[in-house]
Amino acid sequence: MIYKKAVIIAVASVLAIVVVVLASQGDESNTADIEKAILERLAEIQDVAQGMDPEKVFSYVLENDKGALITDGKLFLTRQEAFESTKRGFEGLQMVDYKFYQQHVTTLSPTVALAVSEGSTSFTTADGRSFITPFAQTVVFVLSDGEWQVLHAHRSFPRQR
């Protein structure tokens, strides 16, 4: 219960920061360029992830030891912990395919952007069983050495009703 409250407080804090930054946003043409670049980067990451190579996926992720990934309520503080979790997630799969139904980008500053997405993951296990599961994700990108890189990702897999 305490953990759930901590996650809710963290999400509320991020949303509060987004509201403050949105209120102070500037150049709209630059914002459009950033949003386009983030969507292109998300597509690159999607293609690499569908190849199920965690090393390539994590080539887009910055070093972070203060909250690299949250997956379904579990916090992976470091990039290495997040990498290991992703690697385990690909084990035992033959195929994975991601479909996005919604993707929205908010430019927080010229060097920070927030992407929120909703979609589904189709995957086939090593023994031939196939599944489709919905997901929602939030990704914080930062511009580092001229490239948009992932600083933090938060993924959840809501139950189907």
C-alpha positions as CSV (number, residue, x, y, z in Angstrom):
1,M,0.0,0.0,0.0
2,I,2.8,2.4,0.9
3,Y,4.5,1.5,-2.4
4,K,1.4,2.4,-4.4
5,K,1.1,5.7,-2.6
6,A,4.8,6.4,-3.5
7,V,4.1,5.7,-7.1
8,I,1.0,7.9,-7.1
9,I,3.0,10.7,-5.5
10,A,5.8,10.3,-8.1
11,V,3.4,10.4,-11.0
12,A,1.6,13.4,-9.6
13,S,5.0,15.2,-9.2
14,V,5.8,14.5,-12.8
15,L,2.5,15.9,-13.9
16,A,2.9,19.0,-11.8
17,I,6.3,19.6,-13.4
18,V,4.7,19.1,-16.9
19,V,2.0,21.7,-16.1
20,V,4.6,24.3,-14.9
21,V,6.8,23.7,-17.9
22,L,3.9,23.9,-20.4
23,A,2.9,27.2,-18.9
24,S,6.4,28.6,-19.8
25,Q,6.8,27.0,-23.2
26,G,8.2,29.2,-26.0
27,D,9.0,28.8,-29.7
28,E,6.2,26.6,-31.3
29,S,8.2,25.8,-34.5
30,N,11.0,24.4,-32.3
31,T,8.4,22.5,-30.3
32,A,7.1,20.9,-33.5
33,D,10.6,19.9,-34.6
34,I,11.3,18.3,-31.2
35,E,8.0,16.5,-31.2
36,K,8.7,15.1,-34.7
37,A,12.2,14.0,-33.6
38,I,10.9,12.2,-30.5
39,L,8.2,10.4,-32.6
40,E,11.0,9.3,-35.0
41,R,13.2,8.2,-32.1
42,L,10.3,6.2,-30.7
43,A,9.8,4.4,-34.0
44,E,13.5,3.6,-34.1
45,I,13.3,2.1,-30.6
46,Q,10.2,0.2,-31.5
47,D,12.0,-1.4,-34.5
48,V,15.0,-2.3,-32.4
49,A,12.8,-3.7,-29.6
50,Q,10.9,-5.9,-32.1
51,G,14.3,-7.4,-32.9
52,M,14.4,-8.5,-29.3
53,D,18.0,-7.4,-28.8
54,P,18.3,-5.8,-25.4
55,E,21.8,-4.4,-26.1
56,K,20.4,-2.5,-29.1
57,V,17.4,-1.3,-27.2
58,F,19.5,0.0,-24.4
59,S,21.8,1.9,-26.8
60,Y,19.0,4.5,-26.6
61,V,19.0,4.6,-22.8
62,L,21.2,7.0,-20.8
63,E,23.0,5.9,-17.6
64,N,20.7,6.5,-14.7
65,D,20.9,5.4,-11.1
66,K,17.8,7.3,-9.8
67,G,14.9,5.6,-11.5
68,A,15.7,4.3,-15.0
69,L,12.5,2.2,-15.4
70,I,9.2,1.4,-13.7
71,T,7.4,-1.7,-15.0
72,D,3.9,-2.5,-13.6
73,G,4.8,-0.9,-10.3
74,K,8.3,-2.3,-9.9
75,L,11.1,0.3,-9.8
76,F,14.4,-0.5,-11.5
77,L,16.7,2.3,-10.2
78,T,19.7,1.7,-12.4
79,R,20.1,1.4,-16.1
80,Q,21.7,-2.1,-15.5
81,E,18.7,-3.3,-13.5
82,A,16.4,-2.0,-16.3
83,F,18.5,-3.8,-18.9
84,E,18.4,-7.1,-17.0
85,S,14.6,-6.8,-16.6
86,T,14.2,-6.2,-20.3
87,K,16.6,-9.0,-21.2
88,R,14.5,-11.4,-19.0
89,G,11.4,-10.2,-20.7
90,F,12.7,-11.2,-24.2
91,E,13.7,-14.7,-23.0
92,G,11.5,-17.4,-24.2
93,L,9.9,-15.3,-27.0
94,Q,10.0,-16.1,-30.7
95,M,8.4,-12.8,-31.8
96,V,7.2,-9.5,-30.4
97,D,5.3,-6.8,-32.2
98,Y,4.3,-3.4,-30.9
99,K,1.3,-1.4,-32.2
100,F,0.7,2.2,-31.0
101,Y,-2.8,3.5,-30.9
102,Q,-1.9,6.9,-29.4
103,Q,1.4,8.7,-29.1
104,H,1.7,12.2,-27.7
105,V,4.8,14.3,-27.1
106,T,5.1,17.3,-24.8
107,T,8.2,19.5,-25.1
108,L,9.3,20.4,-21.6
109,S,12.3,22.4,-22.7
110,P,14.6,22.5,-25.8
111,T,16.5,19.5,-24.3
112,V,13.7,17.5,-22.5
113,A,10.6,15.9,-23.8
114,L,7.9,13.6,-22.5
115,A,6.2,11.0,-24.6
116,V,3.1,9.1,-23.6
117,S,1.8,6.2,-25.5
118,E,-0.9,3.5,-25.5
119,G,-0.9,0.4,-27.6
120,S,-0.6,-3.4,-27.6
121,T,2.1,-5.9,-27.7
122,S,1.6,-9.1,-29.7
123,F,4.1,-11.9,-28.9
124,T,4.7,-15.5,-29.5
125,T,6.4,-17.7,-26.9
126,A,9.1,-20.2,-27.7
127,D,6.5,-23.0,-27.5
128,G,4.3,-21.3,-30.1
129,R,1.6,-19.7,-28.0
130,S,0.5,-16.3,-29.0
131,F,-0.8,-13.4,-26.9
132,I,-1.8,-9.8,-27.2
133,T,-1.7,-7.5,-24.3
134,P,-2.4,-3.7,-24.0
135,F,0.2,-1.3,-22.6
136,A,0.6,2.3,-21.6
137,Q,4.0,4.0,-21.3
138,T,5.6,7.3,-20.4
139,V,9.1,8.0,-21.6
140,V,11.3,11.0,-20.6
141,F,13.8,11.9,-23.3
142,V,16.8,14.2,-23.0
143,L,19.0,15.6,-25.7
144,S,22.5,14.3,-25.1
145,D,25.3,14.9,-27.5
146,G,22.8,15.9,-30.2
147,E,20.7,12.7,-29.8
148,W,17.4,12.1,-28.1
149,Q,18.0,9.5,-25.4
150,V,15.8,7.8,-22.8
151,L,16.3,9.0,-19.3
152,H,13.3,7.2,-17.7
153,A,10.5,5.0,-18.9
154,H,7.4,3.9,-17.1
155,R,5.4,1.0,-18.5
156,S,2.2,-0.7,-17.4
157,F,0.1,-3.5,-18.7
158,P,-3.5,-2.9,-17.7
159,R,-5.7,-5.9,-17.4
160,Q,-8.1,-6.5,-20.2
161,R,-11.7,-6.2,-19.2
